[in-house]
Amino acid sequence: MCTCGGPPDICDVTSLATKNYECQDCGNKFKGMGRRPVCPSCQSKSIKSA
């Protein structure tokens, strides 16, 4: 097996977009990313887009 060049460029972390969320359990407002963000304060999965 032969490889040429460096490793593949998977993604640029600085270019990922974040969204604003609000926890429906504790009311914490935070920025998150991904399909299923979790509240950083209470670890609840019950959040909504703010």
MODELLER restraints for C-alpha pairs under 7 A, 6 or more apart:
rsr = mdl.restraints
at = mdl.atoms
rsr.add(forms.Gaussian(group=physical.xy_distance, feature=features.Distance(at['CA:17:A'], at['CA:33:A']), mean=6.96, stdev=0.5))
rsr.add(forms.Gaussian(group=physical.xy_distance, feature=features.Distance(at['CA:18:A'], at['CA:31:A']), mean=6.02, stdev=0.5))
rsr.add(forms.Gaussian(group=physical.xy_distance, feature=features.Distance(at['CA:18:A'], at['CA:32:A']), mean=5.31, stdev=0.5))
rsr.add(forms.Gaussian(group=physical.xy_distance, feature=features.Distance(at['CA:18:A'], at['CA:33:A']), mean=4.95, stdev=0.5))
rsr.add(forms.Gaussian(group=physical.xy_distance, feature=features.Distance(at['CA:19:A'], at['CA:31:A']), mean=5.42, stdev=0.5))
rsr.add(forms.Gaussian(group=physical.xy_distance, feature=features.Distance(at['CA:19:A'], at['CA:32:A']), mean=5.50, stdev=0.5))
rsr.add(forms.Gaussian(group=physical.xy_distance, feature=features.Distance(at['CA:19:A'], at['CA:33:A']), mean=6.19, stdev=0.5))
rsr.add(forms.Gaussian(group=physical.xy_distance, feature=features.Distance(at['CA:20:A'], at['CA:30:A']), mean=5.84, stdev=0.5))
rsr.add(forms.Gaussian(group=physical.xy_distance, feature=features.Distance(at['CA:20:A'], at['CA:31:A']), mean=4.54, stdev=0.5))
rsr.add(forms.Gaussian(group=physical.xy_distance, feature=features.Distance(at['CA:20:A'], at['CA:32:A']), mean=6.48, stdev=0.5))
rsr.add(forms.Gaussian(group=physical.xy_distance, feature=features.Distance(at['CA:20:A'], at['CA:49:A']), mean=6.00, stdev=0.5))
rsr.add(forms.Gaussian(group=physical.xy_distance, feature=features.Distance(at['CA:20:A'], at['CA:50:A']), mean=5.31, stdev=0.5))
rsr.add(forms.Gaussian(group=physical.xy_distance, feature=features.Distance(at['CA:21:A'], at['CA:29:A']), mean=5.73, stdev=0.5))
rsr.add(forms.Gaussian(group=physical.xy_distance, feature=features.Distance(at['CA:21:A'], at['CA:30:A']), mean=5.40, stdev=0.5))
rsr.add(forms.Gaussian(group=physical.xy_distance, feature=features.Distance(at['CA:21:A'], at['CA:31:A']), mean=5.92, stdev=0.5))
rsr.add(forms.Gaussian(group=physical.xy_distance, feature=features.Distance(at['CA:21:A'], at['CA:32:A']), mean=6.89, stdev=0.5))
rsr.add(forms.Gaussian(group=physical.xy_distance, feature=features.Distance(at['CA:21:A'], at['CA:47:A']), mean=6.53, stdev=0.5))
rsr.add(forms.Gaussian(group=physical.xy_distance, feature=features.Distance(at['CA:21:A'], at['CA:48:A']), mean=5.59, stdev=0.5))
rsr.add(forms.Gaussian(group=physical.xy_distance, feature=features.Distance(at['CA:21:A'], at['CA:49:A']), mean=4.46, stdev=0.5))
rsr.add(forms.Gaussian(group=physical.xy_distance, feature=features.Distance(at['CA:21:A'], at['CA:50:A']), mean=4.79, stdev=0.5))
rsr.add(forms.Gaussian(group=physical.xy_distance, feature=features.Distance(at['CA:22:A'], at['CA:28:A']), mean=5.63, stdev=0.5))
rsr.add(forms.Gaussian(group=physical.xy_distance, feature=features.Distance(at['CA:22:A'], at['CA:29:A']), mean=4.41, stdev=0.5))
rsr.add(forms.Gaussian(group=physical.xy_distance, feature=features.Distance(at['CA:22:A'], at['CA:30:A']), mean=6.37, stdev=0.5))
rsr.add(forms.Gaussian(group=physical.xy_distance, feature=features.Distance(at['CA:22:A'], at['CA:47:A']), mean=5.59, stdev=0.5))
rsr.add(forms.Gaussian(group=physical.xy_distance, feature=features.Distance(at['CA:22:A'], at['CA:48:A']), mean=5.48, stdev=0.5))
rsr.add(forms.Gaussian(group=physical.xy_distance, feature=features.Distance(at['CA:22:A'], at['CA:49:A']), mean=6.29, stdev=0.5))
rsr.add(forms.Gaussian(group=physical.xy_distance, feature=features.Distance(at['CA:22:A'], at['CA:50:A']), mean=5.71, stdev=0.5))
rsr.add(forms.Gaussian(group=physical.xy_distance, feature=features.Distance(at['CA:23:A'], at['CA:29:A']), mean=6.51, stdev=0.5))
rsr.add(forms.Gaussian(group=physical.xy_distance, feature=features.Distance(at['CA:23:A'], at['CA:39:A']), mean=6.14, stdev=0.5))
rsr.add(forms.Gaussian(group=physical.xy_distance, feature=features.Distance(at['CA:23:A'], at['CA:46:A']), mean=6.16, stdev=0.5))
rsr.add(forms.Gaussian(group=physical.xy_distance, feature=features.Distance(at['CA:23:A'], at['CA:47:A']), mean=4.32, stdev=0.5))
rsr.add(forms.Gaussian(group=physical.xy_distance, feature=features.Distance(at['CA:23:A'], at['CA:48:A']), mean=6.50, stdev=0.5))
rsr.add(forms.Gaussian(group=physical.xy_distance, feature=features.Distance(at['CA:24:A'], at['CA:46:A']), mean=5.69, stdev=0.5))
rsr.add(forms.Gaussian(group=physical.xy_distance, feature=features.Distance(at['CA:24:A'], at['CA:47:A']), mean=5.33, stdev=0.5))
rsr.add(forms.Gaussian(group=physical.xy_distance, feature=features.Distance(at['CA:24:A'], at['CA:48:A']), mean=7.00, stdev=0.5))
rsr.add(forms.Gaussian(group=physical.xy_distance, feature=features.Distance(at['CA:25:A'], at['CA:46:A']), mean=6.73, stdev=0.5))
rsr.add(forms.Gaussian(group=physical.xy_distance, feature=features.Distance(at['CA:37:A'], at['CA:45:A']), mean=6.99, stdev=0.5))
rsr.add(forms.Gaussian(group=physical.xy_distance, feature=features.Distance(at['CA:38:A'], at['CA:44:A']), mean=5.73, stdev=0.5))
rsr.add(forms.Gaussian(group=physical.xy_distance, feature=features.Distance(at['CA:38:A'], at['CA:45:A']), mean=4.99, stdev=0.5))
rsr.add(forms.Gaussian(group=physical.xy_distance, feature=features.Distance(at['CA:39:A'], at['CA:45:A']), mean=6.58, stdev=0.5))
